Amino acid sequence: MKVQIAKDNTVKRLTFQEEFPDTTKCCYCKSESRLAFVAHELDHPDSCVCDLYDNDPKGKGYWLHDACAVAVYLCKGCLKPTALCNQG
């Protein structure tokens, strides 16, 4: 897994789908959260986060079905983290 600090626009492109936004709403206090870093699973890794659990919505619950990228944001109001995730 590669982790990159969000000091320029290149980190927003470390995603399997659309780029991550610069900001998002805090999931705790609803204030603005700013992009801090992105963790991105490398192409064809030996194991992926999706391999940890089965994706079984009718039984054990939802889980990732493919490699992922996760953006972590820190809130300007409460400093708690909010994360956005996407998959390949």
Contact map, one row per residue, 1 for C-alpha under 8 A:
1110000000000000000000000000000000000011110000000000000000000000000000000000000000000000
1111000000000000000000000000000000000011110000000000000000000000000000000000000000000000
1111100000000000000000000000000000001111000000000000000000000000000000000000000000000000
0111110000100000000000000000000000001110000000000000000000000000000000000000000000000000
0011111000100000000000000000000000011100000000000000000000000000000000000000000000000000
0001111111110000000000000000000000111100000000000000000000000000000000000000000000000000
0000111110100000000000000000000000000000000000000000000000000000000000000000000000000000
0000011111100000000000000000000000000000000000000000000000000000000000000000000000000000
0000011111111000000000000000000000000000000000000000000000000000000000000000000000000000
0000010111111100000000000000000000000000000000000000000000000000000000000000000000000000
0001111111111100000000000000000000001100000000000000000000000000000000000000000000000000
0000010011111110001111000000000000000100000000000000000000000000000000000000000000000000
0000000011111110011100000000000000000000000000000000000000000000000000000000000000000000
0000000001111111001000000000000000000101000000000000000000000000000010000000000000000000
0000000000011111111100000000000000000001000000000000000000000000000111000000000000000110
0000000000000111110000000000000000000000000000000000000000000000000110000000000000000111
0000000000000011111000000000000000000000000000000000000000000000000000000000000000000111
0000000000001011111100000000000000000000000000000000000000000000000000000000000000000000
0000000000011110111110000000000000000000000000000000000000000000000000000000000000000000
0000000000011010011111000000000000000000000000000000000000000000000000100000000000010000
0000000000010000001111110000000000100000000000000000000000000000000000000000000000000000
0000000000010000000111110000000001100000000000000000000000000000000000000000000000000000
0000000000000000000011111000000111100000000000000000000000000000000000001000000000000000
0000000000000000000011111100000111100000000000000000000000000000000000001000000000000000
0000000000000000000000111110011110000000000000000000000000000000000000000000000000000000
0000000000000000000000011111111110000000000000000000000000000000000000000110000111000000
0000000000000000000000001111110000000000000000000000000000000000000000000000000001000000
0000000000000000000000000111110000000000000000000000000000000000000000000000000100000000
0000000000000000000000000111111000000000000000000000000000000000000000000000110000000000
0000000000000000000000001111111100000000000000000000000000000000000000000000000000000000
0000000000000000000000001100111110000000000000000000000000000000000000000011100000000000
0000000000000000000000111100011111000000000000000000000000000000000000000011100000000000
0000000000000000000000111100001111100000000000000000000000000000000000001111000011000000
0000000000000000000001110000000111110000000000000000000000000000000000001111000000000000
0000010000000000000011110000000011111000000000000000000000000000000000111100000000000000
0000110000000000000000000000000001111100000000000000000000000000000000111100000000000000
0011110000100000000000000000000000111110000000000000000000000000000000111000000000000000
0011110000110100000000000000000000011111000000000000000000000000000011110000000000000000
1111000000000000000000000000000000001111100000000000000000000000000011100000000000000000
1110000000000110000000000000000000000111110000000000000000000000000111000000000000000000
1100000000000000000000000000000000000011111010010000000000000000001110000000000000000000
1100000000000000000000000000000000000001111110000000000000000000000000000000000000000000
0000000000000000000000000000000000000000111110000000000000000000000000000000000000000000
0000000000000000000000000000000000000000011111000000000000000000000000000000000000000000
0000000000000000000000000000000000000000111111110000000000000000000000000000000000000000
0000000000000000000000000000000000000000000111110000000000000000000000000000000000000000
0000000000000000000000000000000000000000000011111010000000000000000000000000000000000000
0000000000000000000000000000000000000000100011111111000000000000011000000000000000000000
0000000000000000000000000000000000000000000000111111000000000001001100000000000000000000
0000000000000000000000000000000000000000000000011111110000000011111100000000000000000000
0000000000000000000000000000000000000000000000111111110000000000000000000000000000000000
0000000000000000000000000000000000000000000000011111110000000000000000000000000000000000
0000000000000000000000000000000000000000000000000111111000000010000000000000000000000000
0000000000000000000000000000000000000000000000000111111100010110000000000000000000000000
0000000000000000000000000000000000000000000000000000111110011111100000000000000000000000
0000000000000000000000000000000000000000000000000000011111111110000000000000000000000000
0000000000000000000000000000000000000000000000000000001111111110000000000000000000000000
0000000000000000000000000000000000000000000000000000000111111000000000000000000000000000
0000000000000000000000000000000000000000000000000000000111111000000000000000000000000000
0000000000000000000000000000000000000000000000000000011111111100000000000000000000000000
0000000000000000000000000000000000000000000000000000001111111110000000000000000000000000
0000000000000000000000000000000000000000000000000000011110011111000000000000000000000000
0000000000000000000000000000000000000000000000000100111110001111100000000000000000000000
0000000000000000000000000000000000000000000000001100001000000111111100000000000000000010
0000000000000000000000000000000000000000000000000100001000000011111000000000000000000010
0000000000000000000000000000000000000000000000010100000000000001111100000000000000000011
0000000000000000000000000000000000000000100000011100000000000001111110000000000000000011
0000000000000011000000000000000000000001100000001100000000000001011111000000000000001111
0000000000000111000000000000000000000111100000000000000000000000001111100000000000001110
0000000000000010000000000000000000000111000000000000000000000000000111110000000000111100
0000000000000000000100000000000000111110000000000000000000000000000011111000000000111000
0000000000000000000000000000000000111100000000000000000000000000000001111100000011110000
0000000000000000000000110000000011111000000000000000000000000000000000111110000011100000
0000000000000000000000000100000011110000000000000000000000000000000000011111001111000000
0000000000000000000000000100001111000000000000000000000000000000000000001111111111000000
0000000000000000000000000000001111000000000000000000000000000000000000000111111000000000
0000000000000000000000000000101100000000000000000000000000000000000000000011111000000000
0000000000000000000000000000100000000000000000000000000000000000000000000011111100000000
0000000000000000000000000000000000000000000000000000000000000000000000000111111110000000
0000000000000000000000000101000000000000000000000000000000000000000000000110011111000000
0000000000000000000000000100000010000000000000000000000000000000000000011110001111100000
0000000000000000000000000110000010000000000000000000000000000000000000011110000111110000
0000000000000000000000000000000000000000000000000000000000000000000001111000000011111000
0000000000000000000100000000000000000000000000000000000000000000000001110000000001111100
0000000000000000000000000000000000000000000000000000000000000000000111100000000000111110
0000000000000011100000000000000000000000000000000000000000000000000111000000000000011111
0000000000000011100000000000000000000000000000000000000000000001111110000000000000001111
0000000000000001100000000000000000000000000000000000000000000000011100000000000000000111
